[in-house]
Amino acid sequence: MDIERIRAHFSFPQAGRIALNNAASTQPPRELVELYRSLAPGYENVHRGQSTASREMTGLFEEAYRTIASFLSAPGPETIALYRNTTEAINAVMYSLLTEFRDGDNVVTTSLEHNSNYVPWHAMCRRILPRLGRRVEYRLARFDPVTGELDLAHLASLIDHRTKLVCCTGASNFLGTRPPLTRIRQLANAGGYVQPTGSVGAYLLVDAAQLVPGAYVDVRALDVDYLAFSFHKMLAPFGIGVLYGKAHLLASALPFLYGGDMIAQGRVFADRVEFNALPWKYAAGTPNILGTIVSAQALRFLVDLVSPGSGYFWTNRAFAPRVVRAAMDRVNGWNRMLTARALAGLATIDGITIYGPRDAGRRTSLVAFNLAGRDPVGVASALNRAGVEARAGCHCATLAHHALGLDPPASCRLSFYLYNTPDEVDRAVAAVGAIASAPSLSGVLSRLPSVQGVGQVRHSR
């Protein structure tokens, strides 16, 4: 990829930043920010007016659903529900399925998960359903502490004929692990649970917050029942989360939120309320209209960015799957190169522990590590003073940190995206090396590499 051409669309390089906390949020291109501004003069509510502005805004809003479905190779917009983030999307699945769980059922998830794909199920089993007199168990599949790979044999042993749902990350935001979703789908099917729809096998929910931004995802090929991700991790700085669900599941399940657009027009009576058709059944209240429109355009911009001449941005053309695959393969290849470079460089540093697979091809574009005798938060702070933006903490992957016996349950993490450069990776590695070799964090500044113009964010008026 022409990295300098790509970086020219973003403002952060001119601000002197080395932005390596992309697993938390990516940087927005100027075109999306300008698009947001350009829509403001015509802003109106959607599905709630007869004005020209309302009709035009409704058209753009509904087109956003079609764009998202097309990007995921989903059957259509009826399979898409939008929320504020991945966390809310996963909670929506939990609340939608809540009344379907029967006494003695179980949910299987893994110790790799982001808290958002564990805590809702813990709450459901330990706090919510017990108040309804229902006993449902959650089960946790372990991972290999050396390789960071999911223990598939252990996962298989936890799935039985009472397993209603299997929840799994598509890519760990701590270990970087990318579990084999096709194999997990097979294991979920093999359990034999009989769903209310008559289908046999556990539902499969994938937390794809770290997967979709850097890989080609075809929800029909994966045969997932539910898949969630967030736009703020793929160029759009808005609170928009996506839930893909098989249409028949969304049609049969109860909504998470009630009121507003999820009600069929005029169909509220004293004795009954009728729900709107999909996808609006899951669109209660006034949505984040401009955020939704611009976020969907982020997908089009991303494809154009890495595949010049594609011509998808600010159009209503359906994505050709081969074009999306080629574009995301380019993103994945660049991210993999950066990750491999970081792994190789960090591995030469004395006293470092790197978590997760050592093969960049088996992980997403992040590297979490700890330095012997160094507090990870202090390491991240020292990196910031060297002009390198990292993140320290448990990364909301608390179970995995506890499973590795980390005390405190924290690590430092560098994460990369398509606009980062090999030079930025090298500077980050050099800064980590200087921090590791310094007598103490307090004396580390004298050993840090000189990074001219970095670490001082300049704001223009």
Sequence and secondary structure as in RCSB ss.txt:
>XXXX:A:sequence
MDIERIRAHFSFPQAGRIALNNAASTQPPRELVELYRSLAPGYENVHRGQSTASREMTGLFEEAYRTIASFLSAP
GPETIALYRNTTEAINAVMYSLLTEFRDGDNVVTTSLEHNSNYVPWHAMCRRILPRLGRRVEYRLARFDPVTGEL
DLAHLASLIDHRTKLVCCTGASNFLGTRPPLTRIRQLANAGGYVQPTGSVGAYLLVDAAQLVPGAYVDVRALDVD
YLAFSFHKMLAPFGIGVLYGKAHLLASALPFLYGGDMIAQGRVFADRVEFNALPWKYAAGTPNILGTIVSAQALR
FLVDLVSPGSGYFWTNRAFAPRVVRAAMDRVNGWNRMLTARALAGLATIDGITIYGPRDAGRRTSLVAFNLAGRD
PVGVASALNRAGVEARAGCHCATLAHHALGLDPPASCRLSFYLYNTPDEVDRAVAAVGAIASAPSLSGVLSRLPS
VQGVGQVRHSR
>XXXX:A:secstr
  HHHHHTTBSTTTTT EE BTTT    BHHHHHHHHHHGGG   SSS  SHHHHHHHHHHHHHHHHHHHHTT S
 GGGEEEESSHHHHHHHHHHHHGGG  TT EEEEETT  GGGTHHHHHIIIIIGGGGT   EEEEE B TTT  B
 HHHHHHH  TTEEEEEEESS TTT B   HHHHHHHHHHT  B TTS BS EEEEE TTTGGGS   HHHHT S
EEEEEGGGTT  S  EEEEE HHHHHHS  SS SGGGEEEEEE SS EEE  TTGGG  SS  HHHHHHHHHHHH
HHHHHHSTT   TTS     HHHHHHHHHHHHHHHHHHHHHHHHHHTTSTTEEEES S GGGB SEEEEEETT  
HHHHHHHHHHTTEE EEE TT HHHHHHTT SSS EEEEE  TT  HHHHHHHHHHHHHHHHSS GGG GGGS  
 TT S      
